[in-house]
Amino acid sequence: MTKILAEDCKKLSIYKLCSWKYLKQGNCAVGNFYWTSSWKENQDKMGFLLDLRDPNNMYMDLDYTIRNGGDDEWRPIKNRYPIVSTTCNYGGKRYWFKCSIYTNGWYCGRRVATLYLGGGSDYMACRHCYNLTYSSRNQGYSFVNPDVEEYARKIKKWYYQGKLTRKHRRYLKMESAVNNTMMRFLAYLDKRK
């Protein structure tokens, strides 16, 4: 079964809320998020209520309408997502969504920075609940190290008086290290089969 790409889903990031200055202790905010698609004429809108007044009960309520697949009518969806905070090592706080979705009968409860809406579901959830993947994970492995290749292009003299130059020896050592890493990785993949 092919996994759905996270890039194809609508997402809500805690970092965006932070950059918009919503995440301050004691803050309460109401507003809308908008998503536009190049293949759609209209915008999708999601209303929110963010309440950070009580440090033990922080949450974000999301209110939107959705229509999946061949459905003809729009369904209103309202859901509450708890927000938790952790202290940073050098001061300050970092905020997280707590995924409040049940998947296969199990409550998720993960601390996540991004919630996704997609894959035919009505509710926003973390990428683990929807089993999403990133497009970069689907690309093939490349064993060519760009640093080694760039270093090789910069070498002007490979030999001097019939001997390898110092830069040429360094390049061979770097190339050998890359090849050894590749061989170990391939051996690891063979063990997993």
C-alpha positions in Angstrom: 0.0 0.0 0.0 1.3 3.4 -1.0 1.7 5.9 1.8 0.2 9.4 1.6 2.7 12.2 1.4 2.7 14.7 4.2 3.3 17.5 1.7 -0.1 16.7 0.1 -2.0 17.2 3.3 -3.2 20.4 5.0 -1.1 21.1 8.0 -1.2 23.2 11.1 2.1 23.9 12.7 2.8 25.1 16.2 5.8 27.0 14.8 3.4 29.1 12.7 1.4 30.0 15.8 4.6 31.0 17.4 5.7 33.2 14.5 2.3 34.9 14.6 2.9 35.7 18.3 -0.1 33.7 19.5 1.8 31.5 21.9 2.2 33.6 25.0 1.3 32.4 28.5 -2.1 33.9 29.5 -3.1 34.6 25.9 -6.5 33.9 24.4 -6.9 34.3 20.7 -9.7 33.7 18.1 -9.2 33.6 14.4 -9.1 31.7 11.1 -6.6 29.8 9.0 -6.8 29.8 5.3 -5.4 27.2 2.8 -5.4 27.9 -0.9 -4.7 25.3 -3.6 -3.6 26.0 -7.2 -6.2 23.6 -8.5 -9.1 25.1 -6.5 -10.7 28.5 -7.0 -11.8 28.9 -3.4 -10.0 28.9 -0.1 -10.5 26.4 2.7 -11.1 28.1 6.1 -10.6 26.7 9.6 -11.7 28.7 12.6 -9.7 28.4 15.9 -9.9 29.3 19.5 -6.6 29.2 21.3 -6.7 29.4 25.1 -3.4 29.6 27.1 -4.8 31.2 30.3 -4.6 28.2 32.5 -1.1 26.5 32.3 -2.6 23.2 33.3 -5.4 23.3 30.8 -4.2 24.8 27.5 -6.0 23.9 24.3 -6.9 24.8 20.8 -10.4 24.3 19.5 -10.7 23.9 15.7 -14.0 24.4 13.8 -14.3 23.7 10.1 -16.5 22.0 7.5 -15.2 19.1 5.4 -16.4 17.0 2.4 -14.4 13.9 1.6 -14.3 11.9 -1.6 -17.7 11.6 -3.3 -19.7 13.2 -0.5 -22.2 15.8 -1.6 -22.8 17.6 1.6 -20.4 19.4 3.9 -20.1 18.2 7.5 -19.2 20.5 10.4 -16.3 19.3 12.5 -15.3 20.6 15.9 -12.5 19.2 17.9 -10.3 20.2 20.8 -6.5 19.6 20.8 -4.6 20.0 24.1 -1.5 22.1 24.1 1.4 21.2 26.5 4.6 23.0 27.1 8.1 21.9 28.0 10.9 24.0 29.4 14.0 24.6 27.3 17.5 24.0 28.6 18.5 27.7 28.3 15.2 29.2 29.4 11.8 29.8 27.9 9.1 27.3 26.9 8.4 25.2 23.9 4.8 24.4 23.0 3.4 21.2 21.5 0.1 19.9 20.3 -1.0 16.7 21.9 -2.6 14.4 19.3 -6.0 13.6 20.6 -7.1 11.0 18.0 -7.9 7.3 18.5 -6.2 5.1 15.8 -7.1 1.4 15.6 -8.7 1.6 19.1 -5.6 3.2 20.7 -5.3 6.8 22.0 -2.3 8.5 20.4 -1.4 11.3 22.9 1.9 12.1 21.2 3.5 15.5 21.6 3.8 16.9 18.1 4.6 20.2 16.4 2.5 19.6 13.4 -1.1 18.3 12.9 -2.2 17.1 9.4 -5.6 16.9 7.7 -5.8 14.5 4.8 -6.1 11.0 3.6 -9.9 11.0 3.7 -10.1 11.7 7.4 -12.2 14.3 9.1 -9.9 15.2 12.0 -6.4 16.6 12.3 -3.9 14.2 13.7 -0.1 13.6 13.8 1.7 12.0 10.9 2.1 8.7 12.9 -1.7 8.3 13.2 -2.2 8.8 9.4 0.9 6.8 8.5 2.2 9.7 6.4 5.6 9.9 4.7 7.7 12.7 3.3 8.7 12.9 -0.3 12.4 12.9 0.7 12.0 9.5 2.3 10.8 8.0 -1.1 13.9 9.1 -2.9 16.6 6.5 -3.7 19.9 6.3 -1.7 22.8 8.2 -3.2 26.3 7.1 -2.3 28.0 10.0 -4.1 29.3 12.4 -1.5 29.1 16.0 -3.0 32.0 17.1 -0.8 34.3 14.4 -2.1 33.3 15.2 -5.7 33.8 18.9 -5.2 37.2 18.3 -3.6 38.2 16.2 -6.7 37.2 19.0 -9.1 39.5 21.4 -7.2 42.6 19.2 -7.5 44.9 20.7 -10.2 47.8 18.3 -10.0 47.3 14.6 -9.3 50.9 13.6 -9.7 54.2 15.4 -9.2 57.4 13.8 -10.4 55.7 10.4 -10.7 54.3 10.5 -7.1 50.8 11.2 -5.8 50.3 14.7 -4.6 49.2 15.3 -1.0 45.7 16.4 -2.2 45.4 13.3 -4.4 46.2 11.1 -1.4 43.7 13.0 0.7 41.0 12.5 -2.0 41.7 8.8 -2.2 41.4 8.5 1.6 38.0 10.4 1.5 36.7 8.2 -1.3 37.8 5.1 0.5 35.8 6.2 3.6 32.7 6.8 1.5 33.0 3.4 -0.1 33.5 1.7 3.3 30.4 3.4 4.6 28.4 2.3 1.5 29.5 -1.3 2.0 28.6 -1.3 5.6 25.2 0.2 4.8 24.5 -2.4 2.1 25.5 -5.2 4.5 23.1 -3.7 7.1 20.3 -3.8 4.5 21.1 -7.4 3.6 20.8 -8.4 7.3 17.3 -6.8 7.5 15.9 -9.0 4.7 
